[in-house]
Amino acid sequence: MTALELIGISKSFGPVKANQNINLSIESGTVHGIVGENGAGKSTLMSIIYGFYEADAGQIRVKGQDVSIRSSAQAIALGIGMVHQHFMLVENLSALENVLLGMEGGLLLNRGLTDARRKLEQIQQEYGLNVDLDKPVGELPIGAQQRVEILKALYRDADILILDEPTGVLTPEEAGQLFRVLERLREQGKTVVLITHKLREIMAITDRVSVMRRGEIVTHMNTADTTTDALAEWMVGRDVSFSLDKSEHQPGPCKLAVSDLNYTDDSGVQRLKDIGFELHAGEILGIAGVSGNGQSELLEILGGIYTADSGSLTLDAGSVDLAKRSNPTRRREKGLGHVPEDRHRMGLVTKFEANENTILGYHYKVGAGAFLRRSKLIEQTAEQMRRFDVRPPNPRLKTASFSGGNQQKMVIAREIEQDPDVLMVGQPTRGVDIGAIEAIHTRLLELRAQGKAILLVSVELDEIRALSDRVLVMYDGRIMGEVAPGAGDAEMGQLMAGVKVEGGGQ
């Protein structure tokens, strides 16, 4: 039986054709993957199904019936649920309260909470969605927050569940837990639509896959009948290289040194403990570890965003006392670039136009207000977008209108264009498609070849191994040890779990 069918769906935003004559059929009780580059139209198509957008043309059928979906409430009533790339949760409310938002049960709130808890506990047991229902969502790990979103959909009796880039913010362990949930959903007869650019995930969990490119669906196939190489070529429209041309490691002089770095957050939790290391010209130093073990705080303190309890940072331009408050601009002036891990929280102002975001943190170089030459800035942004393949290449478009991957390319382009001596990069390819990953990795290796020093933080072990010359592994705020990029999973995994490896460590 067909759970969902799209016939001739088209959608434009001004001159941009986001979806063009989309025809798609998804069978009940399957996991159907939809892949494509950033900006290919995947999220727009799912937003049409969920009622956020209304198609300019075309028809939607749910379980064989023609339907009109003009709001998310109508989609929910038709048994469609959606887990968005950026979660729709109220952080200071509990998981239970978040699930109930909009369905509180009228005046008898306590009865509604009791009934909801009983139903949710049954759903949790049936699908393996373990979450502390009474804990504020903001205190839950990212993976648990995602499970709350799935619980919300199932609580509303969704038979068709859409997940938009669901592993973009998950650790490998959390991604594995998610896949086990998806397998359980399929076993129970639910239909899952998985939007992703990660081809390994497509091969691991889906039954069928459709490929989108520039707003169109270019092919459908059974997952068992294809390969990652073939899917990548369909996505990008050309051969994609999964191997990197990386020259021999020939480090130069020390460009960045950190010593005696300790940091305690506002909650009294010590996030960094006796951190010290050196980074040399012409090398990429990778920081590996499960998310939440101090990597984020490390980058933010070195970037001048937070103040440490103790520690020093030495750059070519001199030494910095990390325990003293410092303006991040001063670090940039000393040749330290920073691509933050969270592009929305620290990398961009999404309400600004693209051209305005290209000078965030560097506006002192180009003037401000009446002294800002807007026409020149727009011209420079257009050229930058061309070099970094940002789509659509429109400098006047609000940054919120770009896909996550294109937003990431904008942040990376801004920092690289400033020609820093040392570049700190946090999660460079989070939420980025295979073609853009290839381009970003190539850029980083070009900087290395130019003698730049790069500090790379990533939860993607494949990325750490492919790019790094040396790897430091963090656990619970400490550097557990240094390993070669080719270290085995067992050695790397032990360090990531807090177990010292004989012969390694610091």
N, C-alpha and C positions, 0 to 999 in steps of 0.2 A: 504494500500500500504506500502511496506517495503522501508524505507528511506535509511537504511544502513545495510549491511550484511557483516560479516566477516566469512571466511571459512578456517579453518585449519591454522590460523595465529600462527607462531612461531618466536621467536627472542632470540638470545643468545648474551651475552657479555663475550667473553672468556668462562670460565667454568660455568658462571652464566646463567641459563635458565630463562630469564625474562618473556617470554610468551611461553606457550606450547599448541599447537593445539587448539587455541581459536576459538570457533564457537559462533556467536552472531548475533541476528536479532533484529533490532530496527524499530518499526512502526512509520510512519509519524504522525505528530500532537500529539506526546506523550512526556512526560518527563520520560526518562529511567535512573534509577539509577544504578551505578556500585560501589559496596562497596568492601572493603577488607582491611587487615592490611597494614601498611606501608611496602613497599617492596614486595607487592603482585603482582605487575606488571601493575597496573591501568594506571599510567602515561606513561609507556612505550607503552602500547597498544594505548593510545590516540595520542601519538607522531607518531606512525606508520600511523594512520588515517590522521594526519595532515601533513605528509610528512617530519617530522624531522628525522625519522628513516625509513629504508626500511626493511620489513620483510624478514627473511631468507627463509620462506616458507608460502604458503597460498594465498588466493585471497580476494580482496575487491570488493564489488558491491555497487554502489550508484544508488538508484532508479531503481534497476533491471539490471543495465549495469555494466559489468566487467570494472574496471578501474585500472590504475597504477598511484600511487601517490608517486612521488620522490622528491617533494618539497612543501613548504607551498603555493607557487604560484599556483601549480596545484590543491591543496586542495581548495583554495579560488575559483578558476575557476569552480570547481565542486559544489560550494555552501556550503562548509564546513568552519565554523569559529571556533576559539578557544580562550577562555579566560584563560590564564595561571595562575597558583597559584601565581607566582611572575610576576607582570604586566610588559608588554613590552612597556613602555612609556618613552618619553623624558621629564624630569620634567620641564625644562625651556621653553618648547614650550607650547602654549595654547592647550586646548582640541581640538579645531577645527584643528589646525596644526597637532596634533598627528593623528587624524583621516585621514588626507589627505596624510600622509607620504607614498610615493610610488605611489600615485595616484593624483599628483598635477595638472594634466590637461595640461601638455605641457608648451609652452611658455606663454600662456595667464593665468598667475597665478591669477590675480585679478578676472578674470571671473570664474576660477576654484573655488576660495574661495567663491564667491557669490553663485554659483550653489550648492556647497557643503553645505553651511549654510542653503540654502532653503531646500535641501533634508534632512539634519539632523534635522531641526526643525520639519519637517513632521514626521520623525521617532520618535523623542522625544515625540511628541503629541500622536502618535499611541500606543506607548509602555510604556508611563509614565517614560521615562528615562531623568529626569530633571538634567541638567548639565549646568554650566556657560561656554559656548563655548569659551569665550575670556580670561578666567583666566588661568594662567600657571598651568599645571597639578600638579606640586610640591606643590602648595598652596591649592589644593583641598583635602577634607577629603578622606580617603581610600575608602569609599563606592562610592563616586563620581568618583574616579579614575577607579573603577571597571565598572561603568556605561559607562565611556569613552571607555573601552575595548569592551563592548557589542555594543556600537554605531559603533565602527570600523568594527566589524563583520557584522552588519546589513547594514551599508553603502555599504559594498562589496557584498550585496545581499545574505547573508548566509541563507540557509534554514535549515541547520543542525548546531546547536550551541553546542560546547563542553565546559563545565565549569569544571576546575580542582580545587577541594577543594575551592570553591568560597567563603565560609564563614569563612575560617581560620583566616582572619585578620579583620573581620567585627564585629561591636558591634551588640547586639541583635536587636536594632532598624534598623540598616543597613541591617541585614540579612532578617528582615521582609519585607523591601522595595524590596530586591532582589527577594524574593519569589513572591511578587505581579507582578514583571516584568516577571518572568517565567510563571506565570499563564496567563498573557496577551499574551506572545509568543505562548503558547499552543493554546489559543483561536484563534489566527491568523493563525494557521496551521503550525507553525514552529515546528521542532523536536529538543528537548533538551536532551543532554547526560550529566548527573550530576555525577561527580566523587567526592565521599566524604566518610568519615568514620563515619560521624555523623548520627546515626540511626534515631534519632528523625526527622531530616530533610528528610530522605528517606521516612519515614511514612507520613510526612506532605505534600509532593509535588509531589512524583513520581507516575506513573501509573504501571510500572513494574520495577523489580530490578534483577540484576545479581550479584552474589557473586564470588569474586576471592580469591584464596588462593594459595600462593607459585607458582604464574605464570599460574595457571589454573582457568578456570571457573568451579565452583563446583555445581552451581544450578542457575536456572532462576525461577521467580515466579511473579504472580500478587501481587502488594503491599498490596492490600486489603485482601489477603489470608495469610499474615504472621504477625509476631510480632517482636518487637525489640529483645526480648530474643532469638527467633529462628534465626534471622539474625546474632546476635552476636555469637551464637554457630556455625553457618555455616562459619563465617569469621575466627574464631580462631581455630575451630576444637575441642572445648571442652566447658563445661559450663563456663560462665563468670558471676562473681558476681558483681551486681550493688550496693550492700550495703557494707559499710566499717566497719570493726571491730575497733571501736574507743573507747579507754578506757576513764574513767572519767577524766575531766580536773582537774589536780592537779599541778598548776604552782609553780615553785621554785623561786629562787632569780632573780632579774632583770639582764638581760644579755645585753640589749641594751636600751639606753634612748636617745631620740631626743628632743631638746628644741629650741624654737625661730628660726626655720628654715624658711628663706625667700630666694627666688631665682628669679632673673630677667634674661630672656634670651637675646641673642644678638640683638633681634629685639625691645627690650625695653618692652616686655610683662612680667608681674609678673606671674610666673608659680606656685610658692609656697608661701603661706601666713601664717605665724605664726604656722608652723607645730610643734606639740609636742606630744609624746606618749612614752610608755614604752613597752618592750617586755620581757617576762620572760622565764626562763628555762622550758622545758616541755610543751610549748604551741605553737599553730599556730595562729598568728594574721593575719587576712585577711583584705586586702584593696580592697574595692569594689567601683565601679563607672564606668561611661561610659568612654571609652577610650578617652584620650586627656585632662583629668582634673587634670594632675599633677602627676599621678602615676609613669610614666616613669621617669620624672625628679627626683622624690623622690629616686628611686632606684639608679639612676646614680650618684646623689650627695653623697648618703651614701656609694656607692661603690668606690668613689674617682675619678670618671670620670670627673665631673664638679665641679666648685667651687661656693659656695653659697654666697649670699649677707651677710648673718649672720646665726648663728646657731652653736650648738655643738652636738657632737655625743659621748656618753659614752659607752665604752665596758669594759669588765673585765680587759683588759690590759691598761686601761686609757682613758683619754678624748682627743677628736680631735676637733680642731677649723675648722668648715666646711667652713669658709670664707677664709681659707688659702689653697693654692694649695698643693695637696698631691698626692703621687704616690699610685695607687691602690694596688701595691704590699705590701705597709705598712699595708693596711687594712687586706689583706690576712694573713700577719704575726701575726696580732692581733686576728685571728680566725674568720674573717668575710668572708663567701663564698657568691658568687653572680652568679646566673643563670640569664643572661640578657633576656629581653623581645624579642629582635630581634636577633636570633641566627646568622643570616648572617652578620648583621652590627657590632655586638659586641661579639658574642660568638665563632665564628669559622673563620678560613681562609680556604675557600673552595678549594683553589688551593693546600693546603697542604695535605699530607697523613693523614689518620686517626690517626696513632700513634703520629704524630707531634702535632695534635690538643689536644691530651690527656694531654699535659703538658703546653699548652698556659697559661701564667700567673703564672706558677709554675716551669718554666724551671730552675730557680735559685736553685731548690732542686736537680736537676738531672744532672747539668752541661750543657755545650754547646759546639758546634763545635767539635774539636778533642777530647774533654773530655766527649762527649755524647755517652753512650754505646747504640748504635742503636739496637743491637740484644736483649739486656735486655728490652729496651723500647717496642720493637715489641712483645716480649713475655708477658710483663705486659698488653699491649693493648689487645692482644688476650684473656687474662683471663678476663679483664674488659668487653670486648664485650660479652663474654659468660655469665657473671653475669647479665648484663643489657639487654641481648637478642638483641644486635645490629646486623642487617642483611644487607648485607652478613658479616660474621665475618672475614673480611679481613683487617688486620692492615695496609697493604701497599696500599690499594685502596684510590684514591683521594677522599677527603670529599665531593666534588661536585657530586660524583657518587652515594651517598646515598640518599634515600628518605628523605623528610623533617622530618618525625617522627623519623627516625633512627638518623638523625643529632641531633635532640633534645635530644634523649637518650644519645648521646655521651657527650653533654654539661652537662647534669645533672649528669652523671656518673663521669665526671672529678671533679665537685665540691664536690659531696658527698664523693668521695674517699679520699679527703683531710681532712676529719673529722673536719669540722669547728664547733665552738661552736654556731655560729649564721649563719643561711643560709637565704639569701634573694632570693626569687624565683619569677621571672616575667613570667606570662603566661606559666606555666609549661607544659600544654598539648595542646598548640596551634599547629594545624596541626598534631596531634597525634591520632592514631587509638584506638579503644576501648580496645584492649588487652594491649597496651602500657599504656593507661590511668590508667587501673587497676594496672599495675606494678608500675607506678610513684606515684600514690596515696598511695599505700602500703609502698613504700620506705619512703615517707614523714612522714607517721604515725609511722614507725619504728624509725625514727630519733627523733620524738616527744617523743616516749616511752623511748628513751635513754637519755632524758633530754635536747635535743637540742632545741634552740629557732629558730622559723621559721617565717619569714615575707613573706606572700603570697600575690602577686598582680595578680588578674585575672578579666577579663571581663565576665567570665562564672559564673553566680550567683549560679548555681547548684554546681559548684566546690568549691566556697567560702563557701557555706552552709555545704557541706559534710565534709570539712577538718578543718574549722576554729573553734577555741574556743571562740574568740571574733572577731567582725567585725567593722572596721572603714570605713565610707563611705566618699568619696572625691567628691567635686564638685568645679570647678573653682579654683583649687589650695588650697582649705581649707578642713579641716576635719569637716564635717557637724555634725557628731555625731557617737556614738558607739551603736551598736545593737547586740543582740544575734543572732547566726547563724539561729535560727528558726524564725526570724522576718518575718512578712508577706510581701507580694509583695507591698502592699500599703505603709507601713512604709518605706521599703527600697527604693521604687521608689520615694517617696517624697524627701528623702535625696539626692538621685542621681540626682534629678531635681533642687536641691538647696533650698528646702523648709525645714526649721527647724521643727523637730518633738518635741512636748511638752514633757518634761521629758527626752529628749535625747540631744545629742550634747555636744560640748566642747567649 
